Amino acid sequence: MKRTAEKVLAWIGVALQIIGVIAIGLMFPFMGSNDFKQSAIQAMQQEDASLTAANAEDGLNLLLGMLGIGLIYGIVVLIIGLIGAILIGKKAKVAAILLIIAGVLSILGNWINAILWIVAAIMLLVRKPKDTNYYEHSTTTDSNDDLSSFESLNNKDSDNNYKY
């Protein structure tokens, strides 16, 4: 069964998650540099003169630690969403469960991904595969291509030469 809509939603969510992880990953080197720390400490001290340099540096270290945890969290959610998107064509129920997990975990970080993944998961769970009715299908052969096999259906009982 084609699940194009579910695949599109899941892969858009994966792409957005990749962009978010890359953005957080690119912030890491800049926030860890001494130039950034010094300029941030100076900016914080200009806002609040009672703030000491040690307190400002502790706040920046806390922010950097939270950014690291967010990066790891984003990578884990990305992996779960990626596996779910890959499994859509093969195992729809497993893919739906993984996308629900990724969507719920992603609510804290990127709610757009959460909505996309949860909608895709609901569509995977709700849509049933079409049952193939094998009795409706017929095959054509050389003998019935010209519809000669249907002539016997049009004959009436009175046309029958053999009567018992």
Summary of the structure (lengths in Angstrom):
residues: 164
radius of gyration: 31.8
end to end distance: 53.4
largest distance: 116.8
contacts: 427
relative contact order: 0.14
helix: 72%
strand: 0%
